[in-house]
Amino acid sequence: MALHLTDAGRYPAAPDLLRPSPSGFRYLAAAVAPPAGPPFVRRNARRTRLLADLKRAAAQLERQPDVRSVTVYRAVLIPPIRPRAGRSARFDVAVLVETSSPAAAEAVRTEPAYVQLARLLQDASADVYATSATCTRSLGDVDHHRQGLFLFNHFVGTDREDLTRLWEHLAAWYVAEAGLDNSTLLAPSDPAGFVLINHARWDGRGPLRLAVEQFRRRTFRTYVRANLRANGVVAMPVLARLA
């Protein structure tokens, strides 16, 4: 499928990209108690208990030699976006496992602590997503070691090659207009769920401020949203904090 770009000359074709991380990833996410109305995620006792259990299992998994980090997230904002076809992303709980290599990400699935993570999510929700992934593009590593506002943006629509090119154009907007200086574009091993998942963080912003800053810019509508729409791509962002 050919990529259709609206106002393509406004921003560079791609910002300065870094060499993608050689790490492997396991991404697990679940819809435990997502918002039914407004996008802000309310506190929920069952989710709070689950997050505590996940953090204990994550600490065990992080002790494995090929595991670089295991990070547990609680969503704070989930826009009510659903694709006409395919998977939706209403995940208010997520776990990101980073390993030394893609092969290690596959191997970690048999570790008892990982099995426990997966079981906790499956027991808590009927809507669980789990995949291995590799990093295909990078604006800079995402720092998981301190609190921030984290993005998991789930894309469905066009094929992976075209969507990657589209992401490069949209990333240029986020660098120029939103001050983004880090991002990893993750390619799931099974694209049947999501074609790509973008992961990033912002400092010094809450979810409401970030949303307002984006929507008040005319080019967010005429460039970012217009290019997504022109290519039949649906982006389903989840904004989260470290649990």
C-alpha positions in Angstrom: 0.0 0.0 0.0 1.4 3.5 -0.9 2.0 6.0 1.9 -0.1 9.1 1.6 1.4 12.2 3.2 -0.5 15.4 3.9 1.6 18.6 4.0 4.7 16.5 3.7 7.1 19.4 3.4 6.2 21.0 6.7 8.5 18.8 8.8 11.6 16.8 7.9 11.0 13.2 6.6 12.5 12.0 9.8 14.2 13.5 12.9 17.7 12.4 13.9 17.2 8.7 14.7 19.5 6.7 16.8 20.6 3.1 16.2 17.7 1.0 17.5 18.3 -0.8 20.8 19.5 -4.4 20.4 17.3 -5.4 23.4 14.3 -7.7 23.2 11.0 -6.9 24.9 8.0 -8.5 26.3 4.9 -6.3 26.6 1.9 -7.4 28.6 -1.2 -5.3 29.1 -4.6 -5.8 30.5 -7.9 -4.0 30.8 -8.8 -4.4 34.4 -11.0 -1.4 35.2 -10.6 1.0 32.3 -12.7 4.2 32.2 -16.2 3.8 30.9 -16.8 7.5 30.3 -14.3 10.3 30.6 -10.8 9.2 29.7 -9.2 9.7 33.2 -8.6 6.4 35.0 -10.0 6.3 38.5 -8.5 4.4 41.4 -9.7 0.9 41.8 -9.0 -1.4 44.8 -8.7 -4.5 42.7 -6.2 -2.8 40.3 -4.2 -1.6 43.3 -3.9 -5.1 44.7 -2.9 -6.4 41.3 -0.2 -3.8 40.8 1.3 -4.7 44.1 1.4 -8.4 43.2 2.8 -7.6 39.8 5.6 -5.5 41.3 6.6 -8.4 43.5 6.8 -10.8 40.6 8.6 -8.1 38.5 11.3 -7.8 41.2 11.8 -11.6 41.0 12.1 -11.6 37.2 14.5 -8.7 37.2 17.0 -10.9 39.0 17.5 -13.1 35.9 20.8 -12.4 34.1 19.3 -11.7 30.7 16.7 -9.3 32.1 17.6 -5.7 32.0 14.4 -4.2 33.5 10.8 -5.1 34.4 8.6 -2.1 34.8 4.9 -2.0 35.9 2.6 0.8 34.8 -0.8 2.1 35.9 -2.7 4.1 33.3 -3.9 7.6 34.1 -5.6 8.5 30.8 -7.1 6.3 28.1 -8.9 8.2 25.3 -12.1 6.5 24.1 -10.7 5.4 20.7 -11.7 2.1 19.1 -10.9 0.9 15.6 -13.7 -0.2 13.3 -12.0 -3.5 13.0 -9.2 -5.2 15.0 -8.1 -4.9 18.6 -8.7 -2.0 20.9 -6.3 -0.8 23.5 -8.1 -0.1 26.8 -5.3 -1.2 29.0 -5.1 0.3 32.5 -2.3 -2.0 33.6 0.9 -2.8 31.7 4.3 -4.5 32.2 7.3 -4.0 30.0 10.2 -6.5 30.2 13.5 -5.5 28.6 16.0 -8.3 27.9 19.5 -8.5 26.5 18.3 -9.7 23.1 15.2 -10.7 21.2 16.0 -14.4 21.8 16.2 -13.7 25.6 12.7 -12.1 25.4 11.3 -15.4 24.0 13.2 -17.5 26.5 12.0 -15.4 29.5 8.5 -16.7 28.9 9.4 -19.9 30.7 10.8 -18.2 33.8 8.6 -18.9 36.9 8.4 -15.1 37.7 7.2 -14.3 34.2 4.7 -17.1 34.3 3.4 -15.6 37.5 3.1 -12.1 35.9 1.1 -13.5 33.0 -1.1 -15.5 35.3 -1.9 -12.5 37.6 -3.0 -10.5 34.5 -5.1 -13.4 33.1 -6.8 -13.9 36.5 -7.6 -10.2 36.7 -8.9 -9.6 33.2 -10.5 -11.2 30.2 -8.8 -8.7 27.9 -5.0 -9.4 28.1 -2.5 -8.7 25.4 1.0 -10.2 25.4 3.7 -10.1 22.8 7.5 -10.2 22.2 8.8 -7.1 20.4 11.9 -5.6 18.9 12.9 -1.9 18.6 12.9 -0.8 15.0 13.3 3.0 15.4 14.6 5.2 18.3 14.7 8.9 19.2 16.5 8.0 22.4 16.1 5.4 25.2 13.1 5.7 27.4 14.2 6.1 31.1 12.1 3.7 33.2 14.1 4.3 36.4 12.2 7.4 37.6 8.7 8.6 37.5 7.3 10.4 34.5 4.4 10.4 32.1 4.7 7.4 29.9 3.1 6.7 26.5 2.1 3.4 25.0 0.6 4.2 21.6 -0.9 1.2 19.8 -1.3 1.5 16.0 -3.5 -0.5 13.7 -4.2 0.0 10.1 -1.7 -0.1 7.2 1.2 -2.5 6.8 4.3 -2.2 9.0 6.7 -0.8 6.4 4.4 2.1 5.5 3.4 2.7 9.1 7.1 2.9 10.1 7.6 5.6 7.5 4.5 7.4 8.7 5.8 7.2 12.3 9.0 8.9 11.2 7.1 11.9 9.8 4.9 12.1 12.9 7.9 11.8 15.2 9.3 14.9 13.5 6.2 16.8 14.6 6.5 15.6 18.2 10.2 16.6 18.3 9.5 20.1 16.9 6.2 20.9 18.5 6.0 18.8 21.7 9.7 18.7 22.8 9.9 14.9 22.6 13.5 13.7 23.0 13.0 10.0 23.5 10.9 7.2 22.0 11.2 3.6 21.0 9.1 2.1 18.2 8.3 -1.5 19.1 7.4 -4.1 16.4 5.3 -6.9 18.0 6.2 -10.4 16.9 2.6 -10.9 16.0 1.3 -7.9 14.1 -2.3 -9.3 14.1 -2.9 -7.5 17.3 -1.1 -4.2 16.8 1.1 -3.3 13.9 3.4 -1.1 16.0 3.6 0.2 19.5 5.3 3.5 20.3 6.8 4.0 23.8 8.0 7.3 25.1 8.0 9.5 28.2 7.5 13.2 29.1 8.8 15.0 32.2 7.1 17.9 34.0 3.7 17.3 32.4 0.5 15.7 33.6 -1.8 14.0 31.2 -4.3 16.9 31.0 -1.5 19.4 30.2 0.0 17.2 27.5 -3.4 16.7 25.9 -4.2 20.4 25.9 -0.7 21.3 24.5 -1.3 19.0 21.6 -4.9 19.8 20.8 -4.4 23.6 20.9 -1.8 23.3 18.1 -3.5 23.6 14.7 -0.8 21.3 13.1 -1.8 18.5 15.4 -5.1 18.4 13.5 -3.8 19.3 10.1 -0.6 17.2 10.2 -0.7 14.5 12.8 -4.4 13.5 12.7 -4.7 14.3 9.0 -1.8 11.9 8.1 -3.2 9.1 10.3 -6.6 9.5 8.7 -5.2 9.7 5.1 -3.5 6.3 5.6 -6.4 4.5 7.5 -4.3 4.3 10.7 -5.9 4.3 14.1 -3.6 5.4 17.0 -4.8 4.3 20.5 -2.6 6.0 23.1 -2.5 5.1 26.8 -0.8 7.5 29.2 0.6 5.9 32.3 2.7 6.3 35.4 5.1 3.9 37.1 3.1 1.8 39.6 
